Amino acid sequence: MNVLSYLIPISLILGGVGLIGFIYTVRSDQYDDPEGDARRILNDEWDDHPKP
Amino acid sequence: MTAQMRHQTAVCPGCIAAPTEAVETAPTEARLAISLPTIHCQACIAAVERGLNAVPGVHSARVNLTLKRALIEADPGMGARDLIPVCEGLGYEAHELDLAALGATATDRAGRELLVRLAVAGFASMNVMLLSISVWSGASDATRDMFHWISAAITLPAITYAAQPFFKHAWGALRAGRLNMDVPIVLALLLSLITSLWETSLSGEHAYFDAALTLTFFLLAGRYLDHRTRAAARSAAEELTALEVPRAWRLDGQGQEIEVTVTDLAVGDLIRVRPGGRMPVDGVIVEGSSELDRSLLTGETLPVLAEPGAQVSAGEVNLTGPLTLRATAVGQDTSLHRMADLVAIAESGRARYTSLADSAAKLYAPGVHILSLLAFLGWYLFTYDVRVALNIAAAVLIITCPCALGLAVPAVTTAASGRLFRSGFLVKHATALERLAEVDTVVFDKTGTLTAGTPEVVNLADLSEAQLSVALALAEGSSHPLARALTQAARAAGAEPAVLKDLTEVPGYGTEATLAGTRVRLGRAAWVGGDVKGVQTATWLDLGQGTPVAIRFVDALRPGAEEAVTRLQEAGKRVILISGDTTAAVEDLATRLGLRHWVAEALPEHKAERVAALTREGHKVLMVGDGLNDTAALAGAHVSISPASALDAARVASDIVLLGQDLSPIAEACGIAERATRRIRQNFRIATIYNIIAVPLAIAGLATPLIAALAMSSSSITVSLNALRLR
């Protein structure tokens, strides 16, 4: 049963990382323009160097 | 400074709204919004952004494809008028948006908060469910206790954070001495947490941490769906308002025109109103003569002559010549705003409507409380063991908890609103769908609602070819709606304009010119010398010889008007036409559409009074109208629809806004609303059936957390799937 003392914290931490990641995406407006963001990736304008 | 600012805004536009930042940035940046209804792909985004960023003075421009909008940060002096030609040059239709009217940030924040709460509840419930499954599948003794304690450690903070909306609503209801759906929810959450903690501390077998979290998760999902549906409709409605940027041209001491916002105008200001412009204030004409279109205010289709000394009201449209006004009432004092009082009075009736969810809660909440109290008392008297009794009471509350009931309404309204949105309806009000389903009487306004507000020539065939060519040449010299309609009709009939000399427009009267030495005129009956007996809209053509000829017009029907009326009548609804226009015009339209009930020359109060009378007779009235004279009736009706072309005041007063020109979807919308309401009732029944099966188990003390979890999840999923059948 000792394995539980590793596995439970690990699963909670991994889940927590996912949750924090999701909250970050919400906070940084990544769901404001889902359609536009899906299209922007098809644009090759900034393929060679990032947008300044 | 600018680079730094730009960086910050890219991360969080909300920061700009914060007061400390605003003080700093106000002088250095102007934020502009442009609506771009025709953009649709990545190439459009790139082209518009490149074009706008290349304009000197623009700091940054970003296109939002979902909202079909561009947001621009630029030097303070820049205005949308500098940027719209750029977009149009690139081949995209562009309109200025008033950022002040786009209050989307506040609703956005509420939606975002709900989403984060939903994510927290989802994360916590998944982890706790995992631990619970180990307990259900046989973990015992110390392991079970440890799992329960870990669950408690996750559940308590998660519920404290995620379930806050329920706590707030329940507290609000209790303080007002009412019961709503949130009261049993909160009671179930608190009771289950307390008994679970108690059980855990005594190394007990049953803990309901997973049930409490799943419940919160499902209920938050319902809330979020509900919020998103309304936020989408609200932001679309705001966009309509934002498209009408309130601007006016004030004359300064030297007679120069300065562009100002309407809010800056004061009584006594001289204001220039160009042809085609809307009066920003109430006032008296001091210079110029023209004709006024008052159809949005009174429903009259005939333009009215405007000369120096005449009174004008805010909202009227100037048709032919430039006018200078002296403002007599501005802002809140204008007749446009005084109409709001009438609306406020009429609206009080609608507030009495109880939504299906509320009436279900009214039956349900006391029932659940009494049931769980009885279970507690019964078991306590039976065993004299508080722990067992409390455990069973908590099980009853959890099992009966309105998880499915909480989803029953939002899931259906989301599906139905989405479907209505595709046929061009913005459902602004939460209970509008339910009310629309009950409608048995439909009241239509005439001008601008059933008719398009654009005139159509009736007797073109009566004119000889020579008359037609002169009329066409004269009509082309004016932008008056009648002249434009005549031009269009004559061109379509294949007429060629005659060659005229000295073509001039006399604002307020018509156009005149010379044809081979004789004076020819096209315009008002009194000016040309026509016979003014007829009430029908007409313009007169004088060829300088003989009596002038009348060219008559009727108001063109809005597309789909006929179909909408027929289908509503077929559906067994009574259709009534109430208009402020003359009896002849209204009767004519009523016969054209086959309407038996009509009222003409109705004042705004009469319209509202008529709607109120129908309501008193027990009818559920749907009012469809667009004008200022309809606003009180729109607000007083059981449910109301206004077209997107309506005045802002009318759109605000109505529950549903119809985008696009076509009226025919109205009948279909009533059908969808009826089906949606049926589906809501069905969902209530499904949820009740689950309860009827599970509650006896709970009261008998046979319900385990596993049974609670199964009953809750399966009823929620069934209800959501049932709602999706509407699509």
Interface residues (C-beta under 8 A of the other chain):
Chain A: M1 L4 I8 S11 L12 G15 G16 G18 L19 F22 I23 V26 R27 S28 D29 Y31 D32 D33 P34 E35 G36 R39 R40 L42 N43 E45
Chain B: V11 C12 P13 C41 Q42 A43 I45 A46 V63 N64 L65 T66 L67 R112 L115 V116 A119 V120 F123 M126 N127 L130 L131 T143 M146 I150 I154
